[in-house]
């Protein structure tokens, strides 16, 4: 059933302290890595979204045992030597991270495994991971889209691979497959989020990471015979708190403290970009946890926001947050420019196109190409018209961007597919209600 979310007025000023749910990238990686250990792994603050639950269902089909209690999740995997005696069908749901990463784990499957997903995921390109996995020895049916059928190889051979897209999913898929090979796999990878590398180092998996130049890292991973269990307290997701950061910046006389957020340097592009635009954002109580950097984030309403010619070096570390960055550009004085963003159209929906469409509906002039957008900001825009957002392929980030736009620019909004947030941020509206609630 398509649930409609209605917003008829701007949010009032607020001063609040919140927590957001566990990081989705870390949650899915923890589930998959834990499935490779024969000992019990425990996670606290695991994100219980549809994407993560899809990962749980997949590893259970592969033989892992999973137990949830009030505040934790425990997984006992079946080790590295995966042996499927019959053909299996695994459903990745809406999750591109799960769909791509799990193929690396399946590199040594003995029988065919069929991977399926929802309508949105089935449109996305999987060739970025099937091409390197074929080099390990895996076989796939001809399609680059789901459904995919894969047959693994008994003895995956180590490979050398050049990853040019800055895809952490591609890089991690190769790293997972490398664990099951005999020898050293070498990846020259365009810089992207490095959660997997940090987890491998914490688990004492043989890995070497060397910066070859400003844009690329060289990663070497050795095959192993066993994986240690991974006990983890998952920090909050900066992609989730991005919506509330922008909500605060664009609201009058407001401030917000968000506790315990993962500020991995490969994920904080949004903070660097928003500070360039005049956003008042501070990191407080910085600390380290199992290789990851954690911090509280303090945000204040920001007047006199300015346009930005966004450096492309931040694209990878802000790729999931550009939709709300565009809203700040819409409120800023001047013309903002964002380039080399074709990867945005490879997400759950063509996000660059949708951003342009929503800005047009708001009355914000913009010029979009296949990989760039120029936004003509209007600091004085105050909407009073009706705006309807629908048919966006149930993309959770389009839904949440629209909610933040409605609460900060005004107007009467009708936003479809409320349930889309269940894929990544099921408590989004609950946290928003807490911010709005007057104490």
N, C-alpha and C positions, 0 to 999 in steps of 0.2 A: 504493500500500500504506500502510495506517494504522500508523505506527510509534508504539509506546507508550514513554514515558519514565518510569522508575521512580525514586523517591526514598524512602529508608527512614530517613534520619536527618538531623539538623541539620548545617549546616556548622560546622567547627571554626574557632577564631579564626585570623586571618590578618593579615599586613602585606605588601602587594603594590603594585607599580607596573604599570599596564596602559595600553594604547592601545585605542581602539575604532575601528570602521570609519568611512568618510567619511559625512558628513551626507546623508541621503536626499533631503531637500528641495533642498539645493544640487546634489546629483548629477543629479537629474532636470531641474532648471532649466538646469544647465550643458549637458546633452545637447541640450535643445530650443533654447536660444539659439544654441549652436554650429551647429546645423543651418541657421540663418538667415544664416550668414556664408559667403562663398565662399572665405575663407582658412582656413588650418589653425588649429584650436584644440586645446590640449593640457591634459589634466587629470591630476594625480597624486592618489593616494588616492581614486579614484572608487569609490563603493560598488558592488560587483559582486553585487547582490542580484537576485532575480527581477524586482522592480519596475523597477529601472534597466535590466536587460537587455531588458525589454519596451519601454522607451523607445528603446533602441538599435535593436531590430528594427524599430520603427515608422519611425524616421527613415531607416533604410536602404531601406525600402520607398518612402519619399518621395524617394529619390535621393541621400542623403548617403553619403559614404564614411567608414568607420570602421576604425581599426586599433588593436589592442591589442598592447602589448609587456609586458615583465615588470612594470614599475612605472608605466605610464602608458597613457592612451587618447588617440588623436588623431582628430579629426573634421574633415572638409572638407564643408561644406554646399553647398546649391545656391541660396542667396540668398533674397531675400524674394518674388520673383515665381514662386511655385509653380505649376507647370503639369502637372496629371495628365491624360494623354491618354486614360486609361481608368478605369473604376470600380475603386477600391481597397478592400480590407478590411484594417483595422488592428485589432490585438488588444492591448488595454491590460492584459490579464491580471487581476491583483488590485488594480491601482494606480488609486485615485481621483484622485491628483495628476496622473498621466499622462493618464488618460482625459479629464479636464476641461481641462487646460492645452493639450493638443494640438489641441483644437477651435479655440482662438484662432489658432493657427498656420495652420489650414486655412481661415481666413475667405475667402481668395481662390481656393479650389480651383474649377476649372472644371467638373469632372465630379463625380458623386456619390461620396462616401466613406462606407463603412459602418464604424462603430466597434462592436467587440464586446469582451466581457470575460468573466471567469469567473463562476461562479454567484453568488458573494458580491457582486462589483462590479455585476452585472446587476440587483441589487435596490436599488441606491443611486440617489438622485434626481439627475438631471442638469439639471433645469429651472433650477437656480441659474445655470448657464452658458448654456443654450440661449436663455433669455429675453433677456439682453443681446446675444447674438450675432445674434439676429433683428433687433435694432435696427440693427446694422451692415449688414443686408441678407441674411444667411444664411437658408437654408430647411432645415427639419428635418421628418422624419416626426412623427406626432402623439405618439409615446411620450415619456414623461419618463425612461424607463429604457433601458438597453441591451438589444438592439442599437438603435443610432441610425443613421439615414441623413442625411447633411448634403450640401447643395450650396452652395458659396460664392458670392461675388459679385465681379465684375471690379473694381469701385471701391468698397470698403467706405467707408461714410460715417461720420465721427466722431460720437460720441454723448455725451450726458450721462447718468450713471447713478448711482443711489443703492444702495449695497450695505449692507444692514442686518444681515446675519448674522455679520459678522466672519469671513468666509470668504476666506482668502488665495488659495485656488484660484480662486474667482470673480473676485477682483480681478486676479489675474495673467492669467487667460484674456482679460479685457477689455484689459489692457495689451498682450498679444501681438497681439491683433486691431488695436489702435490703431496699431501700428507700420506696418501696411499700408494705413492710410487716408490721405487727404489732408486735413490739418487737425488740430485739437486735440480729443482726447477728454478729458472731465472726469469723474472718479469721486469721489463722496463716499462714503468707505468706512469702516465701523466698524473700529477698530484691530485689526490682525492681523499675523502675521509679515511682515517687509518685505524678504525676501531678493531679490525681483525688483527692487524699487526700487533697492537697493544695487548690484545687477549692472548695471542700466541706467545709473546714475550713473557707475560705473567705465568703462563702454563709451562714455561721452559721448553717450548717447542723450538727446534733449531731454525732460527730465522735471522737473516741479516738484512738490514735496510740501509742503503747508502744513497745519499743525494748526488745524482749525476750532474744536474744543472738546476736552474731555477724552476723548470717546469716538470722534470721527471725524477722519479726515484728508481733505483735498482733494488729489487727484492729477491732474496734467495731463500727458498724453503726446502728443507730436507724431509724425505719420507720418514715416518716414525712407526714404531710397533704398537704403541699405546698412547692414550691421551689421559692426563690427570683430570680429576673432577674440577669443576669451576664453581666456586661459591661466590656469589656476587650480590651486592646491594645496588640496584640499578638507579642511577641518578635521573632527574627530570630531563625532559626532551626540549632542547632549545627550539626545535621546529614547532612544538606545541605552544611554548611561551611566547613565540614571535607574535602571535595574534594579540596577546595581551600587552606586549611591549608597544605595538603600534596603536592599540586602543588607548593606552595611557598618553603617548606622545601627542595624539590628535584630540584628546579631550581637554576641556578647560579645568584648570586648578585641581589637577589630579596627581596622585603618586601611587606607586605600586612596588612592593617588594616581593620578588619571586624566589623561593628558597630552593637550594640544592639542585642546581642546573648543571648539566654537562656542558662545559665551555671548551671542549676539544678544539685546538687551533684550526682544524680542518672543517669546523662547523660554525665558526663565529663571523663569517662574512657579513651577515646581516648587521651585527653590532658595528663593525668597521664602517659599513656603508651609511648606516643611520647616524653615526657620529659625524661623518663627513657632511651630512645634511643638517647638522645642528641639533641632533637629538641628545637629550640629557639622560645618559645611561652610565651607570657605574657598576663595576664588579666589587662585591664585598665578601669578606671571609673566604678568600681563595684557598684551596687545598688540593692535594692530589689523592687519587684513589685507584690503585691497581693500574697505573699508567695514565688514567684519564684525569683531566683537570676539571675541578668542580668549583662552583661559586654560587653565591646569592647574587641576584641582579636587582638593582634599584633604578626605577624609571620615574621621571617627572614630566609633566606636561611641557611641551616645548613650543615657544612662539618663534616667529621669524625663521622658520625652516627654509632651507635654500636648496636649489636644484643641484644635481650632481651629474657629472660625466663619469659614469661608474667604471672604474678600472676592471678590465676583464679578468684580472688575476683573482678577483673575489667571486667569480661566477660559480666555481665548483663548490666553494664553502658556503654559498648562499642559495643554491639552486632550488631548494624547497621553500624558500622564504620570499622569493621575488614578488609573488602576488601581493603581499602586504607592503613590501617596499614600494611598489608602484602606487599604493594609496598615499604614502608619505610624499612621493613625487607629485601626486595630484594636488596636495595641499601646499606644496612648496612654491616659493617665488622663483620664477624662471623656467627654463626648459631643461629637463633631465633626459639623459640619453643612456640606454642600456644596449650593449652589443654582444654578439656571439652567443645568443641564447637559444639556438635551435633545439638544444636538449630539453627545453621546457615543453616542447611539443611532442616529446616522447614519453610523457607521463600519463597518468590515468585519463586525462583529456588533453587536447591541444591547448595548454595553459596560456601560452603567449597570445593566441587568438582570443581566448576567453577574457583575458585581462583587457585587451583592447576593446572588446565588445562591452564589458561592464563599464569601463571608463567612458565610452561613447554614450551609454545609457545615462550616466551621471552628468553628461555635458562637459566632460574633460577632453579637450582636443588631444589627439595622439596620432602618430604616424607609425605604422607597423610594417616591417618586412618579414621575410621568412625567419630571420634570426635576430632582429633588433626591434626596439621600440623607442620612440621619442615622445615624451610626455610634457605637455604645456601646462604647468601648474597654475592653480587658481586659489590663492590663500583665503579668498573671501567667499568661496562657494558654500552656500547653505541651501540644500535641496528641499523642495516642498512637493515635488511631483511624485507620481506613482512609478515604481520600478518592479518588474517581474523578472526573476532569474529562474530559468528552467532548461531542461534538456541538455545538461552539462555532463552527461555520462556518469552521474552520481560521484563526481570527483569531490572528495571531502574538503580539499583545500579551496576549491571554488565556492563551496557552501560557506566555509568559515570566513573567507575573504569578504564575501557579500554581507555577512553579519556585521563585521567590523566596519565596513563602508557605511552601512545603514546607521550604526550607532554613533558614528563620528561626523558624517556629512548630512544626516537628516533624510527626510522623505518618508514615503510609505512603501515599504518593501514587502514583497511576497517571494520567498525563496523556497524552492521545491527540494525534495529529497533530503529531509532532515536526518533520516537514518544513515546517510552517507558517512557521518562522523564516526560511526561505530567501527569503521575500518582502521582508524588510527588514533582517535581522540574521543572515546565515548563519553568522557566527563566534561567536554567542552562547555556545554550549556549549563551544567551544574556549577562549574567554576565561575562562569559569566554571571550567573544569578547571585553568587556570593559577592562578586564585585559590585553588582548593582544594588544589593540590599543595604538599606540604611540602618546603621547601628546607633 
